[in-house]
Amino acid sequence: MTKSGRVAFSKMDEVSFGQPAAKAVSDVVSRLGAERVFLMVSGTMNRSTDEIAKVKSALGNKCVGVFDSMPPHTPRSAVIAATDMARDAQADLMITMGGGSITDGAKAVQLCLANDICDPDAIDSLRTIIGPDGTPVPPAINPPTVRQISIPTTLSGGEFSGISGVTDERIKVKELIRHADIIPQAVILDPAVTVHTPEWLWLSTGIRAVDHCVEGICSLEAHSYGDAQALQGLSLLASGLPRVKADPSDLQARLDCQMGTWLSMGPLASGVPMGASHGIGYVLGAVFDIPHGHTSCIMLPAVMRWNKSANEDRQKLISVAMGRPGEDAAVVLDEFIGGLGMPRGLSAVDVGPEHYERIAEQSMGTPWIPRNPRPIPTPAQVKEILEIAAA
């Protein structure tokens, strides 16, 4: 029987790469005809570099406000705070510069503005519900009218998806908000602005992008369209990340990592699900405040080991793309992550066996555990993976 599928192309208009962010911003704002531009940016970059000032200068009097207080994991309260500022500023376009939490925050703000959401609890109405057959059921909500341009400074890749991860502080759960129109209208990849990103953050989010590639390639629902992008993306990341670690000023290596991250989203954008590394990672991030890059560093090799009996042939593609054909993919990934100086076990982030039951139970409610290549029917299988990832 032949495989079947559907690739739905996104509402993103363009990706520019390799030119200064301020110049690219000026060009795209002019093309879009925006007059009231609201910035959501990294507070650290705003305070300690001139990168935000360059963008503000390029915008001139079109810049109507700056929000620079988005915490990690995109809490609901911060999304509402940014929404209030953007609404008061009467913004007609948002520009983000920073990491994945800021990117996701602006994607959620788009929907909050369009649906008159003014309270953190009201974000309940934006949540995607999982139907009886396990597929996401979108809520009946208004599409965004104020779109987003994204200038990423990390490698998480969220700027290339129509999904926003927002944490409900009441229950410490990161929930997915989906809408085809919240994908940024344009993305600007400028390697020069990323030199300010702390090394640990750049490298760990690079492993997050590797995780996108690997889980996309190793999915039993993988297809040639997604494979083509993810395999090339993985090759670029496997080459680029060590080069940046060796020489942080190597802008070509940084751009290779950015391009690899863009390609890493190919499977997810074309309907291929992620697996247990992403599912467990969501819980580790929301409950224990572990950066998502680090969750991938810790969980991906363990998930690969546990999944090997179900997708060994697919795992061989990983070793080839990373330049080590014939070797065990989990070992290749573990050694690669260790070579970058990243954490490699749950003990490194102070998560012990006493937490496994909660992690396992909560992981079962994520969208990715049910789509893992090797079936995970109960929390007991999640605990098996956690035990592999313990050291």
N, C-alpha and C positions, 0 to 999 in steps of 0.2 A: 504494500500500500504506500502511495506517495504521501509525503508530508503536505500539510496545508497550513495556511496562515494568512495574515493580513498585515500589511505595513501601512500605517496611516501617517502621512507626513505632517510635521508640526506647523504651528502658526508663527514660527521664527522666520524673520525676513532675511537676516544676514549675520555673518560672522566675519569680523575683520581681525587680522592678526599681523603682528610685527611692526605696527606703527604706533607712535606715542598716543597714549590714552586720551589726553586732552584734545589733540587734533582730531582723533576719531570721533570723540563725543561731539565736538562742534559740527562735524560733517553730518552725523546721523541725526542730531537734533534739528539741523537745518532741513534735511530731507523730510523729516516727519512733520515739520511746521509747528513744533511745540513752542509755547511761550512761557509756561510756568512749570519749571523743572524742580522737583523735590529730590534731594540727595539722601540716601541711606548708606552710611559709610562706617568703616572701622573707626572706633574711637581712638585706638592707638595710632593709626595712620593719620588721623585728623590732628592729633596733638603733637606727634613727634616727627612728621615728615611734611614735605610741601606738596605731596601728590594730590591731596584733596583741594588745596588752594589753586593748583594748576587747572583742575577741572572747573572750579568755580570761576576762575578768571576767564576760561574759554567760553563759559556760559554767559558771563556778564550779568546784566539785570534780569536775565531769564531764570536765574537761580532764586527760588522763593523760600528755601528752607533746608536745614540740614539736621538729620537725626543720626546720632552716633553712639547710641546706648543699647545696642542689641546684644544680650548675653548669649553664651553658647546654648545650643539646642533650641533656640527660638521659642522662648516661653510666651504663652498667650498674652500675658500682661504687657510685654514689650511690643507685641504686634499691635495691640490696641493703642498704646502710647504713640507709636509711629503713625498709625491710622489717623488719630486725632490731629497730629501735626500736619499731615498731608491734606486732610480735609480742610483744616483752618487756612492752609496756604492756597487752597483752590488749585492744587496741582493738576496739570494735564499730562505729565510724564514723570516717571521716577527713574533715577539712575542709582545703581548700587555699585560700591567699590569695597570689596572685602571678601570674607570667607563665606562658607556655605550657610551659616546661620543668618547672615544678613541677606543673602540671596533668597533663601526660603522665606525670611520675614517679609520681604517686599512682595513676593508672590502671594502670600496670605493677605497682605495689605490691599492688594488689588481687589480681592474678593470682598474684603471688609468694606471698602469704599463703595463698591457696586451694590452691596446689599444692606447698607446703613447699619452696620454692626458697630456698636459703641461700647460693648461690655465683653470681658473675657468669656463669660459663660455662654454668650450668644454665638461664639465660634462653634458651638455644638451643631448649629444648623449647616455648617460647611463640610462636616465630616462625611467622608465616603463610607458607605455601609457595605459590608460583605454579604452578598446574597447567599441563599441556601446552596447554590452550586459552587460557592467559593469565589465567584467573580465580583469585582467591585461594582457597586450600584451608585452612580453619582446622585447627589441631592439636586432638587429642583431650585436652582439659584440663578441670579442674574450674572451674565458674563462681565468681565472687567471692562471698564471704559478708559481707565488710566493704565497704560502699559508700562513696561519696564525695560531698561537697558542695563546690562550687567557687565561689570569689569571685575572678573574674579582675581583674587590674589592668592588663592589656594587651589588645590587640585581635586576637590570633592566632586565636581562635575554637575552639581545641582542646577547650574545655569542652563543646562541642556535638557531639562525635563519639565513637564507640566505637573509636577508633584511638589508639594511643600510639606516638610515635616515640622509640625508645631507641637511643643510640649504642653500638655495640660498639667499645670503645677499642682492641681488638687489631688491628682492620683499618680503623678510622676510617670506619665505614659506619653510617649511621642506618637502622635496620630498623623496620618497622611491625609492631606487635603489635595484633591485632584481636580483639575479643570484644564481642558486643552488650551485655553486662551491665557493661562497664567505663565506659560513658558515665556522667558524674555523675548521681546521683539527683536532685539539685537544683542550680540555678545561681542565684546572687544577684548582680544587677547594681547596684552602688552607685557612682555616678559620683564621690561624694565621696572614696572611698579611692584613686581614680586620680590625684588631684592630685599625689601623691608620685612618680608614675612619671616618669622623665626624659623630656623632650620628644622626643628622638630616638627613644626606644623606643616611646612612644605613637604617634607619627606613622608610624614605619616598620612597626610591627605593624598599623597602620591600612591601610597599603598591602598587607600580607599579606591582610587581609580583602577589600580591593578585588580582589586576585588570585583569591581564592575566587569572588567574584562573576563576574569577567570570564571566568575559565576555565570556570566552570559554564555561563554564558550562551553562550559561543562554542564549546562542545563540540558535535560533530555528534550526540551522544547526548542533547542537552538536551531537556527537555519542559516543558510549560506550568506544572506544579506548581513545579518548581525555578526557572523563569524568573520567576514572580510574586514569589518571595521575593528572588532575587538582584537583580532590577532595582530593587526598592524599597530593598534593602540598599545597593546601589551609590549610589542617589540620596542616602540619608542620610549615607553616608560622604563623598561628594563635597561635600556641604554642611557636614558637621560637622567634618571634619579641619581645613580652613582657619580655621574659627571658633575651634577650640581653640588653634591656633597664634597667632591674633590676640589671644586672651584666655584664658589657661590656667585662669582661675577660672570660666569659663562652664560650669556643670554641665549645663545642658540640651544644649549642644553635645556634651559628653562622653557623656551618655546617648544622644543620637542616634547617636553612633559605636558605642556598645555595642549598641544595638538593630540597627544596620546590620550589625554583626559577627554577631549571632545569625542574622539573615536570610541573611547570606552563606553560611552552612553549609547552606542549603536544598538546593542541587543535590547536594552531596556526600552529604548524609544521605538523599537520595531516589534514589541510585544513579547520579548523573551523575559521570563521572570528571573529574579535573583533567588538565592537559596538561603541556607541556614546561617551562613556568615552574616548576611544582612539582617536576617530575622533576630538572631541573638544580639547582634550589635545594637539594634534599636533599643533593646531593653537595657543593655549595659550603659548606653549613653544616657537614657532618661532617668534610670534609677540610681546609677552610681556616678553620674556626671563624668564619665570617661569620654574623652574626645573620640569622635567617630573614626578618625584615622587610626587611632590606637586600637579601637575595637576590631578593625580589619586586620591589623598587624597580629593581634592575638588569636582571632577566631579562624581566619582563612586557612592556615595550614592544618589546623585540627579538623575543620570541616572537610577538607580535601582527603585527609586520611580516612575519616569515617565514611565518606561517599565513594571511596575507590572501588568497592565491589559493584557499584551501580553504574559507574561512568569511566572506567579505566581507559577506554579508547579515547574519550574526549580529553582526559587529563594528559594524555601523551602530547596533544597539541600545545598544551601550556609549556611543557619542557622545551619543545622545538622553538616556540616563539621567544623564549627567554634564553636561547642560545645553548641549551644543554640537552640535546635530543637523547632519548634513551634512558634518562635518569628519572627517578620518582619525582613527580611534580610537587608533592607536599614537601619533600626535602629541599627541592630547588627553591621553592617559595620561602621556606623557613630560613634557609641560609641567606637568601637575598635580603629578607627583612632584618635578620641579625647583622648583616654587613652594613646596613644603613644605621645601625645603632638604635633600632626601635625595640619596644617591649615585645616579648615573645610568649608570655604566659599570663594567666589570670593572677598569679601570685605577685607579678610585677606591678599590678594596679590594685593590690589589696582586696581582691575578691576571692574569698575562701569557700570551702565546701558548705559552710553553713548558709550560704546564699544560693546554692544551686537550685534548691526546690523552687524558690520564688522566681528565679530567672527562667527556669524551665517552664513553669506554669504560664508566666506572662508571655514568653516567646511564642507559645502556641496560638496566641491571639494576633500575631503579626501576619501580614499578607504573604510573607515569603516562606515560612515554615511548611505550609501545605504544598508548596511548589518545589520543594527540595528534590534533587534527583533520586536520592534514596528515601523512601517513605519514612515519615516521622509521625506515627499515629498517636503517640502519647508523650507526655513530658519525660518519660524514662529515657527515650532516645536522645533528647536534648541533654539530659544529665550525662549520658555517655560521652557526648561531644565535649561538654564542659570538663569532664575528667581528663580527656586527652589534652585539653588546652590549659590544664592546671599549672604545669611547671613553668 
